[in-house]
Amino acid sequence: MTLGSQLAWDDTVLPFQLDRSDIRGRVARLDGVLEQVLRQHDYPPVIEALVAEAALLTALIGQSIKLRWKLSLQVRGKGPARLIATDYYGPSEDGQPARIRAYASYDTERLDLDAEPFSQIGEGYLAVLIDQGEGNVPYSGITPIAGRSLSDCAQTYFAQSEQLPTRFAVTYGKSQMAGGVAHWRAGGVMLQHMPKASPFVASEGGTGEGGLLNHTDILAGDEAENWTRANALLDTVEELELIGPSVQPTELLVRLFHEEDPRVYDAQPVRFGCTCSEDKVRNSLSIYSAKDIRHMTTDEGIVTADCQFCGAHYELDPLTVGFEAVKKPDAE
């Protein structure tokens, strides 16, 4: 395999379907995107790992949203890792790349640099939000932090909020090609049972952690057997197969699921992208009075704002912001 064919699958999400099992899925590889996300900040490795997993899950989940929609994943905890936030922006039109951005907020003094990353979240919740654009009410779903990883939390979210059995197999970390420089890379596979016409609704608690639902509470009969078989096949995947780049996603699917009649669709390219702008900063400040704006004004006589996702820095004339602005932004 040539280097070019290896790189062709980097920063892509490949959707597929297992026709025999009535299961859909996606294979994702993040390379340059993840490196750009993490390059914006100087996170300690324990936080970088959480951001890497969250970004990968966001790419796997977000591929299903429609054009111009936005999917956000937020993890909030009472531990040192207070917030992990990611955004996935659907392509503006067919053939265009999707965009991902992410950032984290954490308590440096409480953070255990030698601990397992997931343990630094503590009690909290995972939320999935979908913005369908102007004129539509955003959708949101929340599930408690459970299991041993963010992937476990996402699986619980789909079982609990969507009644969709879902499985993630992911890996991430610093990778280095021969003669190259170490950089972050991530890869994973997502399996999801196709939705039913009449979703299951539990009348009592599930059999998962804390009474939450899992696939055994939703599927029965042939569906349960098919799901178990597909998951057993996914259990054989190796980390190097997930993260690549020597194994192409199409080859991986054939190796894992050749007996399940895998069918692949067009791959979705993914890029790093932030939507911050001066206009959006001004809009966010439009709810404040002149008195509030004065409190925000620095000794140098400007109002500043920094984007937590990409690090962009904005400096504004205080007389041009707030609902009592006395000058237009372009006024001298």
PyMOL commands that set and color helices and strands:
alter all, ss='L'
color gray80, all
select helices_A, chain A and resi 3-7+32-39+45-62+117-120+150-161+209-211+215-217+221-234+239-243+249-260+278-285+290-296+318-320
alter helices_A, ss='H'
color red, helices_A
select strands_A, chain A and resi 12-18+23-30+70-77+81-89+98-106+124-131+139-144+166-175+183-193+262-264+268-272+303-306+313-316
alter strands_A, ss='S'
color yellow, strands_A
deselect
rebuild
show_as cartoon
